[in-house]
Amino acid sequence: MKSILSILLIVLLATCSELHAEKTDQFNELYKSYQAKYNFFSIKDSLYTIQSELELPEGYAYIELKDSSSFTFWVAHFPIWHKYKSVGLFRGGKFLEHDEVSRVIHLPWRGPSFKDVGIPLRIIGEYLLQRDNRFSFSVMPKKGEAITYKKWLAGKPAYNQKSELVFKEDIEKENSEDEYYKCILFSMQNVDYKSIARSCDTIAVDDLQPGDLYIASDTKGRKGKLYIIFHMITDSSGNKKYLVATGCPDACDLHIPKFNDNQNMPWIDLTKFQGLTKEFEQSNFYRLKTTVNDNIE
């Protein structure tokens, strides 16, 4: 049944650009499904997705995703913005004009914590909320014990003399969406590139899938760059290309960089992907331990 639903969604997404102009019953059905699967989705009367907006290189097709309820599938079908959306900065102004970026990912945000290193926590946090699995949320801070939603409700975060994060006993908080988002925000404020890597399993190149991370940093993990794989394509020979998104050192929109003159074709091969962070001493591919390890055919 999941396979049938997956195929149906892909077919609908492939024709989304034409559908939203006509506001057909088919579009309305797809629009409602996005509102249900991405509870932050807020673009009125329009729907833009990776599959509907971006072009594929000749001979390439999307990788097949087995489980339509998985984190991998959820990331791969994420809503995006139209090509006229620029990359905005929290402090005001624009990081990139609309024609200097491929697309902006549709993930509403506010506040100074929406930096590239913290964005994966917002994404996995949203997915766990959608799956009614918020107690699976866990991440390592820069120093100290793991941040979990269970600890957040039961205790009060504090720092000892070594600047290590600890949770002190406190009055139990009520389990609510408001408290959950506070926990996510606190986590985003207390991570660096090294701690995000500690919250993950390392992944071999051959096992990469949408939702995986590419993290590069200096030896201390304070400075670096983080990319999120949003989708992958392959040709008949097994050659793969990647669709990646990133943020900024300061808070800005999550966005897919423009890697060539064609704004609609930002796919890159592994060599170019790994070359994006060559100024940093260490880099690797990672998967957050809280995600489901899906398989790809």
N, C-alpha and C positions, 0 to 999 in steps of 0.2 A: 504493500500500500504506500509506504514511504517513497519507493522508487517512482510510482505513478505520479504522486504529488510533486516530486522533484522535477520530473519531466514537464508536467503541466506548468509549473511556475517558470521554468526556463523558457518555454514557448511563449508564455504571456509576456515575459520580460523582453524577449527579443523583438516584440512588436509594440513595445510600450510607447515609443516616440510617436508613432502614428495614432495609437489609441487615445493618448491624453488630449490630442487635438480635437478628436471627435467626441470624447466623453461617452464612449460606448458602454454597454453593460459589462463587457469584458474588462474595460479599463476600471470601471467602478468597483468590480470585484477585486481586482488586483490592488487598487488603492486602499480598500478596506483591509485587505490582508496585510499590507505594509503598516497601517495604523495599529494593527493587532500585534505584529511581530516586532515592531520598532516603536515603542510607546512614546518616544521623543520626536517621532516624525511629525513635522509641522508645516510642510509646504502645501498650501491650499490649492486644490484642484489640479495639481501637476505632480508627476512622478518621474524622477530621473534616476537611472541605475547604471551600473557598470556595463551591463549587457545591452542596454538600450542606447547609451550615449557614446561608447567607445568603439573604435574599429579594431579588427584583428588583422595582423600581417597575413599575407597570402600563404595558404597551406597550414595555418594554425587553427586550433579549436580549443575551447575551454576544457580543462581537465574535468573528469566526471567525479562528482561528489556523491557518495553513497547515501548518506543519512540527512534528510531534509530538516531534521530537528537538531542537528549538531551545531556546535560553535563554528566549525569550519564553514558550513553552508550559510549560516547566519552572517558571517563576515563577508563571504563571497558575494552576497546579494544585498549588501548594504546600500542604502539610498545615498545619492550624491547630489551635488548642485548642478545647475545648468552652466554652460561655458562662460557666462558673463559675470559670474561671482568671483570677486577678488578675495585674496587672503587677508583677513583683517587681524589687527593686533589688539591686545587688551589695552595697552596704553594709549591707543588711538591711532588712526591712520591705517595704512596698508603695508603689509610685508611684500606682497606681490600684486601687480595689476592682473586683471582677469586674463589677459592674453600672454601673461608670463608664467602661467600655471596650467596644468592640464584640467584638473577639476578640484573643487573643494569637497571634502567628505561632509555629508549632512549629519553632523553631531553637535547639536546646540550646546553652548557652554558660556560660562562667564567666570571672571576671577583670574588671578595671576598664576594659578596652579596648573593651567592647561598647557604645560610644556611638553615637548616630545617625550621626555622620560616618564611623565605621569599619565599620558593619554591611554596607554594600554590598560591601566587600572580602571579608567572610566569605561572603556569598552567592555572588558570582562565583567565589570560590575553591572552594567546594563544588561548583559546577556544573562547573568545569574538571577537578576531581578525578574526578567521575562520568564525564566524557567522555574520561578519560585524556589530557588536554590541559593538564596543569599548567604546562608550559613557556611557555604563552601568557600567564601571569599577569604583569601589569606595572602599576605605579602610581607617580605622582609624589609624593615626600615634601614636607614643608613647605619644605625647602631642599635643594638638591643634585641628584644624579643619580637616574634612575629606579630603583625597586626591581623587580627581576625574579627569578624563581625560579632562572634560570640563573646570575645574578650571586651569588645567595645560596649556591648550592652551590660556586661557584668561589672566592669571596672572603669577607672578613670586613668587616661594616659598621663604619664609624668616622665621626668628625666632624672636620672641619678647623677652623682658627682662626675661620672665619666661620660656624661651626655648620652647615656644609653636609654632607650625607650623602655619603660616598664608600665605595667597596668596595676594600679593600686585598687584595693577593694573599695567599692562604692555602692550607692543605691542602684539597684537594677533599673535600667532604662527600658521603656516600652519598645517592643519590636514594631517598627513602623518604617515606611518609606523615607520619612524625613530623617530618622536616625541612621538608616542605611546610607543615605547620600552623605550625611555628615562623616560617616566612617570612611567612605570612598574619598571624599575631599581631604580628610586628614591624612590618609594614606598617600595621596598624590603629593602632599606637602612634605612628606617624610621619606622620600626615596631618592636615590641617585642611580647612575648607570650600573654601579657595582651591585647594589642591593636588588635591583630589578633582575639582574642576571642570577643572583642567588635564589630568586623566587621562581626560577625556571629550570627545566631540563635542557641540556644541550641537544641539538638536533643535527643529524647528518644531512647533507645537501640532498641526497636522494629521497629523504623522508619529509621534505618541506611541504607545507600545505597552508592555505589561507588562514590567517590568524597568528602565524608564527612571526617571530621578531628577529631582526638583525641589529645587534647592539655592538657598538664600538666605543672605546673610551681610552683615556689615559690610564696609567697604572693604578691611580688612586680611585678611579671611577667617578670623579667629580665633573670632569668635562668629557663630552662625547656626542654621539649622534645615535638616534634610534629610528629604525624603519619598521613598518608593519606591512606584511604581505597581505594584500586584499584579494588577489586572485592570481591564477596561473594558467598558462596556455601551453600547448605542446603540438608538435607536428608529427607526421607519420614516422619519422626517424627517432622520435623520443626527445628531440631538442626542446627545452623549456624556456619560456620567458615569464617575467614576473611583473605584476602590477603592485607598486609599493607606494605607501603614503608616509608622511612624516609631519612633525610639528616644527617648532622653533625653540631656540634656547630661552627666549621669553615667550609668554603665552600668546598663541596665535591659532588660527584655524588649522585643523588637520587637513592636509592637502596632498594631492598626487602631483609631483613635480612634472614640469614639461621638459622631457629629455631630448626632444628633437623639434623640427619645425611644425610637425603635425600635432596640434593640440589634442586630437582625438585618438592618438596612437602612442601612449606613453610606455609601452611594454619594453622591458630591458632584459638582456641575457645575464647569466650569472657573473661573467667577467665584469660587466659594467656595474652590476649591482654591488659587488664587493669592492669595486674601485671608488664607490661614493664616500668611503670613510678611510682612505689610505693615509690620512694625516694622523690617525690615532694608532697607538702602540698595539692594542689588542682588539679583537673582534671575533664574533661567532654568531651562529644561528641558535635561537632559543624558542622554547614553548613554555608558556606559563603553566605551572603545575596544577592550577585550578581548572584548566581547560580539559575537554574530553579529547583523548588521542584517537582521532578518526582515521579511517583508512581511505585511500584514494585508489580508484581503478585507473 
